[in-house]
Amino acid sequence: MRVGGAISSLGACSNGSFVCSYARGIAHCDIKPENIFITRDPYDRRLVVVTVIDFGIARHFNREDDVSEQISGDPRYMPPEQAVQNARFDHRVDLYALGMTLYECICRLHPFERKIEEGARALLAAHKDTAVPPPSLYMPSNTPAPLAKFFDDFIEVACAKEPEQRFDNAKAMKRVLERMLEYLD
């Protein structure tokens, strides 16, 4: 997938599916490439349709009684607060995972690639304790410097360790992604 395609598709994801579920107080809790279905409209091939699938471990983040005793989700994309038993968290778990997904789409490797072989514990520890490497380290050498810097800054916010340091909501994330597309025109 081209850079512009990845950015615009995931931007659509952050505005469409996320906004609808967050308005209902639901966090998907398992955002990853395998759960983002991207296709073309069958009647107008110019239109890209982005669908988030598999809400099997979704949780209500506004309800006191929706606390899981189990840790669930894909450790490759889980933010630190989701990897704790009985944790309270909100919609920003999905924004973190979407940032990780976009990183992987653009850089063609996971930010903690070396930890994947070490297993879930090593991955979860990396999400908690290790800074996400700037994606510009892995972007093609012909990437315009302003775009690389913009993407580094985007990932720093999207994948911040503390939820309060991330984007406030999916619409705010989408606005930044749309500004990033301007560098590709």
C-alpha positions as CSV (number, residue, x, y, z in Angstrom):
1,M,0.0,0.0,0.0
2,R,1.3,3.4,-0.9
3,V,2.0,6.0,1.8
4,G,-1.0,8.2,0.8
5,G,-3.3,5.2,0.6
6,A,-2.3,4.0,4.0
7,I,-2.7,7.4,5.6
8,S,-6.1,8.2,3.9
9,S,-7.5,4.7,4.6
10,L,-6.5,4.7,8.2
11,G,-7.7,8.3,8.5
12,A,-11.1,7.1,7.2
13,C,-11.0,4.3,9.8
14,S,-10.3,6.8,12.6
15,N,-13.2,8.9,11.6
16,G,-15.9,6.4,10.6
17,S,-15.9,3.2,12.7
18,F,-14.2,4.7,15.7
19,V,-16.4,7.8,16.0
20,C,-19.5,5.6,15.9
21,S,-18.3,3.1,18.5
22,Y,-16.9,5.8,20.8
23,A,-20.2,7.7,20.8
24,R,-21.6,4.5,22.3
25,G,-18.8,4.2,24.8
26,I,-17.2,1.2,23.1
27,A,-13.5,0.6,22.6
28,H,-12.6,-2.1,20.0
29,C,-9.5,-3.3,22.0
30,D,-8.1,-5.3,19.1
31,I,-7.2,-2.8,16.4
32,K,-4.5,-4.3,14.1
33,P,-4.0,-4.7,10.4
34,E,-5.9,-8.0,10.3
35,N,-9.0,-6.3,11.7
36,I,-9.0,-3.4,9.2
37,F,-10.7,-4.4,6.0
38,I,-10.0,-2.1,3.1
39,T,-11.7,-2.6,-0.2
40,R,-13.2,-0.7,-3.1
41,D,-16.8,0.2,-3.6
42,P,-18.2,-2.4,-6.1
43,Y,-20.1,0.3,-8.0
44,D,-17.6,3.2,-7.9
45,R,-14.1,1.7,-7.9
46,R,-12.6,5.2,-7.1
47,L,-14.1,5.0,-3.6
48,V,-12.2,3.2,-0.8
49,V,-14.3,1.5,1.8
50,V,-12.7,1.0,5.2
51,T,-14.3,-1.3,7.8
52,V,-13.2,-2.3,11.2
53,I,-14.1,-5.9,11.9
54,D,-14.0,-8.3,14.9
55,F,-15.5,-6.6,17.8
56,G,-15.2,-9.8,19.8
57,I,-13.2,-8.4,22.7
58,A,-14.7,-4.8,22.6
59,R,-15.4,-3.2,25.9
60,H,-17.7,-0.5,27.3
61,F,-15.4,2.1,28.7
62,N,-18.1,4.2,30.3
63,R,-19.5,1.4,32.5
64,E,-18.1,0.6,35.9
65,D,-19.2,-3.1,35.6
66,D,-17.2,-3.7,32.4
67,V,-13.8,-4.6,33.8
68,S,-12.2,-7.8,32.5
69,E,-10.1,-10.0,34.8
70,Q,-8.3,-11.2,31.7
71,I,-5.8,-9.3,29.5
72,S,-7.0,-9.6,26.0
73,G,-5.9,-8.1,22.7
74,D,-2.9,-8.6,20.4
75,P,0.3,-7.8,22.3
76,R,1.8,-6.3,19.1
77,Y,-0.6,-3.4,19.3
78,M,-1.8,-3.1,22.9
79,P,-1.1,0.1,24.8
80,P,0.4,-0.2,28.3
81,E,-2.9,0.5,30.1
82,Q,-4.6,-2.4,28.3
83,A,-2.0,-4.9,29.4
84,V,-3.1,-4.7,33.1
85,Q,-5.6,-7.0,34.8
86,N,-8.8,-5.2,35.9
87,A,-7.6,-2.0,34.1
88,R,-9.8,0.9,33.4
89,F,-9.2,2.4,30.0
90,D,-11.0,4.4,27.3
91,H,-11.1,4.9,23.5
92,R,-7.5,5.9,23.3
93,V,-6.4,2.3,23.4
94,D,-7.7,2.1,19.9
95,L,-5.9,5.3,18.8
96,Y,-2.6,3.8,20.1
97,A,-3.2,0.6,18.2
98,L,-4.0,2.5,15.1
99,G,-0.8,4.5,15.4
100,M,1.1,1.2,15.7
101,T,-0.7,-0.1,12.6
102,L,0.1,3.0,10.6
103,Y,3.7,2.8,11.6
104,E,3.8,-0.8,10.4
105,C,2.1,0.1,7.1
106,I,4.5,3.0,6.3
107,C,7.7,1.5,7.6
108,R,7.0,-2.1,6.6
109,L,8.0,-3.3,10.1
110,H,6.6,-3.2,13.6
111,P,8.2,-0.6,15.9
112,F,9.2,-3.4,18.3
113,E,9.9,-6.0,15.5
114,R,12.8,-7.6,17.5
115,K,10.6,-8.2,20.5
116,I,8.0,-10.2,18.5
117,E,10.1,-13.3,18.5
118,E,10.6,-13.0,22.3
119,G,6.9,-13.4,22.9
120,A,4.0,-11.5,24.5
121,R,5.7,-10.5,27.8
122,A,8.6,-8.9,25.9
123,L,6.2,-7.1,23.6
124,L,4.1,-5.8,26.4
125,A,7.1,-4.6,28.3
126,A,8.4,-2.8,25.2
127,H,5.0,-1.0,24.9
128,K,5.3,0.1,28.5
129,D,9.0,0.9,28.9
130,T,10.6,1.4,25.4
131,A,10.2,4.6,23.3
132,V,8.8,3.9,19.9
133,P,11.6,4.5,17.4
134,P,11.0,7.4,15.1
135,P,9.5,6.0,11.9
136,S,11.8,8.3,9.8
137,L,14.6,5.8,10.6
138,Y,12.8,3.2,8.5
139,M,11.2,5.4,5.8
140,P,12.6,5.4,2.2
141,S,15.5,7.8,1.8
142,N,13.6,9.8,-0.7
143,T,10.9,10.7,1.8
144,P,10.6,14.5,2.0
145,A,12.1,15.7,5.3
146,P,9.0,17.7,6.3
147,L,6.8,14.6,5.8
148,A,9.2,12.4,7.8
149,K,9.2,14.9,10.6
150,F,5.4,15.2,10.5
151,F,5.1,11.4,10.7
152,D,7.6,11.2,13.6
153,D,5.6,13.8,15.5
154,F,2.3,12.0,14.7
155,I,3.6,8.7,16.0
156,E,5.0,10.3,19.1
157,V,1.5,11.5,20.0
158,A,-0.5,8.5,18.7
159,C,1.7,6.0,20.5
160,A,2.4,8.0,23.7
161,K,2.8,5.8,26.8
162,E,0.3,7.8,28.8
163,P,-3.2,8.0,27.4
164,E,-3.5,11.7,28.3
165,Q,-0.7,12.5,26.0
166,R,-2.4,10.9,23.0
167,F,-4.9,12.4,20.6
168,D,-8.1,13.3,22.5
169,N,-10.3,11.5,20.1
170,A,-10.5,9.9,16.6
171,K,-11.5,13.2,14.9
172,A,-8.4,14.9,16.2
173,M,-6.3,12.1,14.9
174,K,-8.0,12.3,11.5
175,R,-7.4,16.0,11.2
176,V,-3.6,15.5,11.7
177,L,-3.6,12.6,9.2
178,E,-5.4,14.9,6.7
179,R,-2.7,17.6,7.2
180,M,-0.1,14.9,6.6
181,L,-1.7,14.1,3.2
182,E,-0.9,17.7,2.1
183,Y,2.8,16.7,2.0
184,L,2.0,14.1,-0.6
185,D,0.2,16.4,-3.1
